[in-house]
């Protein structure tokens, strides 16, 4: 443990040096390099050790560490790292917490545009007897990032503020919370609790844009908030329930957003809403908003959008252009080490894109990754919106094994299996690949209706066949974002992304529950997921007294069935079943002295938490008579 602590300190020092040095290297940046050739395929059998950045990577970060997988620190042996401009590099070793790898962390950053040679005595996949090279990117300029506004009395970019603010919820017992109103219809609307629900759980959202507060939110099937966590100065995306160290957790991305992508970090909180971890990408990257995925190994998969300079003149673009390099990393949460890194540039040809570099503006977003999933064999599935394709990535070599859809699909696909501008590609328990097919335009194909689909992808016959499809009866067209979740028993949940709705359907496409945020609010959620969640907040319930009424709530408490109000002597005055986020308990007539105790009870009558009811600001004391 002492060795690991010292290594972490060394890593922190190295990171500080990187931060201090990057500005100088940018000033000395060389001309924009040409579009890189695709890396030659590498066989996993060519060695026993994987390295990242992989041999031949054309756009490594100047701040990169060198990650060796399949060997520990004792077996690493000598490592010589030499930059073509920066010379020989010394560094420290950072052991990976699973004891299956180690990172070499340079003491100084590399120079942009230089070629780095690494010499080892290891059987490195893709190397020449342990010797390999990669190239350092010439960094571009990141977009301007702005703090997300909270529109209250002022007008949002669209919508009527007076109409919109009518749909922001307010609670006497929780005046600091102002979540959006949610309207629910359908046969399952209003069902709350596992005894009544066909598909138990809550819907997990990341409230963004428009009027009112923004942040992670859990909502029940009556449209009532279960938990709301408003954020100040940052946005939240990709909110979902996952498992970490065998325990359920809530995760989300938190940061600032550019146009279609962002820069930030991942947040992990436990069932008591206590922060467990904040996870950042390594090698100088900042995590993008599209995916926060925990693995069974206690690691996290994240992606980045990093502008790099590139000569796009042969493609009709600018000579000194910028391309967004999509980077996928697996990060060791315990140490911050990078265990795996993949770059779109050098692996996916710019010619696969349906975006025109001549019309791309300041940064050519040719790939636009929007989801990562761990496949059954441990490799990765990544979805790329701007190539209209899903890619299988070998986690030992970093190579593309196959592509599904797009200009160069490796699979024969029927017309009903083709998807456009898709999101949220996942491998399901029955072996199918599901995704949200947004529709839109890919080349000569256009469709203005969205759907969730499941494909049978036969990797022997190299065919992809549609096996399930879910469309909304209203023919909803979601131009961007969105999610498609396969649930136990055959039900599915579709989050409509840029359209402020989510829909629960059965296997036959019958709508069970349709939920929407009023359009006037101009509020959406990037994804919507169904989750079984039990929350036990460490904060006490909140209660206020207003005349003969007690308003009570407990943000995040999922097991409350009933509220009980007692006087100072402990005698019960009144009780009421929980009725949404905030419950109003009516008190009997008569004088009351002293504080009122409010208890939250579960279905068996056990006390979960208690608080003292305070008077509503500006109101009299409980039981006070006019003129007192």
Buried (B, 14 or more C-beta within 10 A) or exposed (E): EEEEEEBBEBBEEBBEBBEEBBEEBBEEBEEBBEBBEBBEEBEBEEBBBBBBBBBBBBBBBBBBBBBBBBBBBEEBEEBEBBBBBBEEBEBBBBBBBBEBBBBBBBEBBBBBBBBBBBBBEBBBBBBEEBBBBBBBBBBBEBBEBEEBEBBBEEEBEEBEBEEBBEBBBEBBBBEEBBBBBBEBEBEBBBBBBEEEBBBBBBBBBBBBBBBBBBBBBBBBBBBBBBBBBBBEEBBBBBBBBBEBEEEBBBBBBBBBBBEBBBBBBBBBBBBEBEEBBEBBBBBBBBBBBBBBBBBEBBBBBBBBBBBBBBBBBEBEBBEEBBBBBBBBBBBBBBBBBBBBBBBBBBBBBBEBBBBEBEEBEEBBBBBBBBBBBBBEEEBBBBBBBBBBBBBBBBBBBBBBBBBBBBBEBBBEBEEEBBBBBBBBBBBBEEEBBBBBBBBBEBEEBEBEBBBBBBBBBEEEEEBBBBBBBBBBEEEBBBBBBBBBBBBEEEBBBBBBBBBBBBBBBBEEBEBBBBBBBBBBBBBBBBBBBBBBBEBBBEEBBBBBBBBBBBBBBBBBBBBBBBBBBBBEEEEEBBEBEBEBBBBBBEBEEEEBEEBBBBBBBEEEEEEBBBBBBBBBEEBBEBBBEEEE
